[in-house]
Each structure stands twice: as structure tokens, then as C-alpha cells.
């Protein structure tokens, strides 16, 4: 309406179609069409209309009606099958191609693409929505690694553990994602929080999960022993579904934005000192838009008292390494030779190393 009104007004003031086009950023074909339609309603060039708004409304209505395409022939052909399409869409494993096959056998004479366009219009997909899930205090923490780039000539990753209820975070930068680093970061996180959540929701990392099976995951032996020692349950998220651990996925992004972007560090120790300060005194003091509370306040008042206690004993850090039994009946792991049985030649054995007490 506003464009049509302005075109008619400028034209009535004697401006050329070229000038109107430059002024409004419209094609001259469109301008010519608006003027032609206005003239059908007694508009005269060079004469300012006394009822500009009414004239523009008439032109707009005419443009709208002319723009409405009559029903296509394919739509008329498909319409009698509407209820049948609705019924088929409720079938399991159904596809557009299969619906077209079935309806063609029932007499539908149109292309698969025409049927697809009709279904997109008649049965539009609902927009995706997000539901905030309430979590019981001390019940769950989400963990993940995030690659943050080459720092001091070494690949560097951010280990992030986020308590799902309070959103309080622990961040630690590491140069390795192996099983020992993964376990040690958990131990450091539990010490930082002063307790252990009952469940850890993790990604399908090799450091934590060997076999990514949503129904029967196989945990890495080191991580499995860590879980038993601290008393938590490891719950691997379904592969390629980051929304299942959205709280920590969001945290990894924030870490990159606020702890990495534009900042230079001398070494890993300086990075982790900065990360610890950030977790305690900065990000935890900002009101969370979901909970309406500061993460640290919620953590202290609601979550910390319910966390499981950190064991007083030190954890014997085990490293399970795999080696092949050679023809000499020995397994070689880290340069060490371990004897085996002749019938195990060609098999792979797991060798346990106890690295330290932590």
C-alpha cells in the first residue's frame, strides 16, 4: 500500500518513471503497472488525486487479485485423494515416494513433485520448539570436550562440566583427550565442586565410551572404574544428538567466546588459572536466563548440600592399554614385554598400568 501510494503521488507530481525507480528502488515495469491500474480508476497523469489513499487501496486490491493464480490442474487432480494422503501419512516408515506409488496404483495421474508440493502446503511441518527440562539438584552433570585451537604450538581442548540444575561450571584446558586426561579432569571437577553428582551425561568420546550404543554402551575401563570409585552413573548421550546435552554444549561455546577469543596465554597453567577464576567469580555471578538466578547462588543453596561426598581415599589411576600377542608369545606395551599363552597368539590383550594415586 505504501509503495503504491508513493508511486502514484510522485507520478502525479510530474516525476518520470526513471526518477521514481531510482527513488524507491523499484523496477520501472512495476511502476508502469501501478500507474496503468490507477488510470483504470480515473487517475490522470500530472493531476494530484484528491483521494490518494482510496486510489492506492483500489490498485492494491487489483494487484492482489491479479496475483492470485487459479488452482493448478495438478491440485484439482490431487484434491480427491486428500483424505487418503492424510491416512497414509500416519503409517510408519512412509515416504513421499511411497505415497506417490500407492496413489498412482489407485488412479492418481500426477507427478511425484506435484504431490510433494501439495503435501507441503496441505500438511505443513510444525516448527521445532525447545522445552526447558527441570533437573533435580545434584542429580546430573553434563560433560564434553571442545577444541579451542593451537595454543603454544599444541592442540588444546576445553574440558567442561556443567551441573544441570544450577548451571555452575568447571572448565579445564588440556592438551590431550586420552583416558587418563579425561579421568583426571573429572577428579579435578569433583574437587572444584566439593562433591559428586549422581549421573554424568557425556558424549560418545573414546576416552569415556568405547562402543556408542544408546541401549548398551561399553564404557572405557578406566572411566568405568572411576565411576565406581566416586559412585556416579555414566550415561552416554545418543550419537550425533548434541541437544541431549544442550547445557554443556552451550557452555563450550561460551568458553570459546569469553576465555579464548582475543586472549593470549603464556602456558596451560595460566589458562587454567584464568578458567578457574572465570568459573568462580564471573560466569557464575551472571543471572541465568532460564533459572532467573545466579548459578553460584543456586549451587550453594540447593545443589552443594545434596552432592555425594568426595571419597577420602586416593584413586588408583588405571590405564588399560591393548597389545597383540606375537609369535613369541609376548605382548609389547610401552616397550615392556609380557608373557602370554601360546594359544593366544594373534589375539589382543588388555594390560593394566597403575600410574599414580590421585
URLIN-V194382 format. One record per pair of residues at least 12 apart in sequence whose C-alpha atoms are under 7 Angstrom apart, sorted by sequence separation. I is the first residue (numbers start at 0). J is the second residue. D is the distance in Angstrom with one decimal. If there is no record, write none. Layout:
I,J,D  I,J,D
This chain:
99,111,5.9  144,156,6.3  145,157,5.0  158,170,5.7  159,171,6.6  207,219,5.3  283,295,5.1  328,340,6.1  6,19,6.8  144,157,5.5  145,158,6.6  157,170,6.6  158,171,5.1  206,219,6.6  328,341,5.5  16,30,6.8  144,158,4.7  157,171,5.7  158,172,6.0  96,111,6.8  143,158,6.0  144,159,6.4  157,172,4.5  207,222,5.7  143,159,5.6  156,172,5.6  157,173,6.4  328,344,6.1  37,54,6.8  142,159,5.6  143,160,6.8  155,172,6.7  156,173,5.4  142,160,4.4  155,173,5.8  156,174,6.1  326,344,5.9  141,160,5.6  142,161,6.5  155,174,4.7  169,188,6.0  324,343,6.5  325,344,5.6  95,115,6.6  140,160,6.5  141,161,5.3  154,174,5.9  324,344,4.9  325,345,6.1  37,58,6.0  140,161,5.4  141,162,6.5  153,174,6.8  324,345,5.3  36,58,5.9  140,162,4.3  141,163,6.7  323,345,6.2  324,346,5.6  139,162,6.3  140,163,5.3  323,346,5.7  324,347,6.2  6,30,6.7  139,163,5.7  213,237,5.5  323,347,4.4  33,58,6.8  181,206,6.3  322,347,5.4  323,348,6.3  321,347,6.5  322,348,5.5  7,34,6.6  211,238,6.9  321,348,5.6  322,349,6.4  136,164,5.3  178,206,4.4  321,349,4.5  134,163,6.3  135,164,6.3  177,206,5.4  178,207,6.9  320,349,5.5  321,350,6.1  3,33,6.6  134,164,5.1  176,206,6.6  319,349,6.1  320,350,5.2  319,350,5.6  320,351,6.5  13,45,5.5  199,231,6.9  203,235,6.0  319,351,4.7  11,44,5.8  12,45,6.0  198,231,5.3  199,232,6.1  200,233,6.3  201,234,6.3  202,235,5.7  203,236,6.6  318,351,5.7  319,352,6.3  11,45,4.4  197,231,4.7  198,232,4.7  199,233,4.9  200,234,4.8  201,235,4.9  202,236,5.4  317,351,6.5  318,352,4.9  10,45,6.8  11,46,5.3  12,47,7.0  196,231,6.5  197,232,6.2  198,233,5.9  199,234,5.9  200,235,5.7  201,236,5.8  203,238,6.4  317,352,5.5  318,353,6.3  11,47,5.1  73,109,6.3  198,234,6.8  200,236,6.3  317,353,4.6  316,353,5.6  317,354,6.3  315,353,6.4  316,354,5.6  8,47,6.9  316,355,5.5  73,113,6.7  182,222,6.3  315,355,5.9  316,356,6.0  315,356,4.5  316,357,6.9  314,356,5.3  315,357,6.6  74,117,6.9  178,221,6.7  182,225,6.9  313,356,5.4  314,357,5.1  313,357,5.1  4,51,6.7  4,52,6.7  4,55,5.1  3,55,5.8  0,55,6.3  0,56,6.6  140,196,6.3  139,196,5.6  138,196,5.5  139,197,6.0  140,198,6.4  141,199,5.7  142,200,6.3  143,201,6.2  0,59,6.2  137,196,4.9  138,197,5.0  139,198,4.7  140,199,5.0  141,200,4.7  142,201,5.1  143,202,6.2  137,197,6.6  138,198,6.0  139,199,5.8  140,200,6.1  141,201,5.9  229,309,6.9  229,310,6.6  163,246,6.8  161,246,6.9  161,247,5.7  160,247,6.8  159,247,6.9  159,251,6.6  172,267,6.8  221,317,5.7  221,318,6.1  172,270,6.8  221,319,6.6  172,271,6.0  220,319,6.7  171,271,5.7  141,244,6.3  171,274,6.7  143,247,6.7  170,274,5.9  142,247,6.2  170,275,6.8  141,247,5.7  145,251,6.0  147,255,6.5  169,278,6.2  168,278,6.0  196,306,5.5  195,306,5.3  196,307,6.3  194,306,5.0  195,307,4.8  194,307,5.3  195,308,6.3  194,308,5.0  195,309,6.3  151,266,6.9  194,309,5.3  167,283,6.0  193,309,6.9  167,294,5.0  166,294,5.4  167,295,6.0  165,294,5.0  167,298,6.5  165,297,5.3  165,298,5.2  179,318,6.8  136,301,6.3  137,302,5.2  136,302,4.9  137,305,5.7  136,305,7.0  137,306,5.1
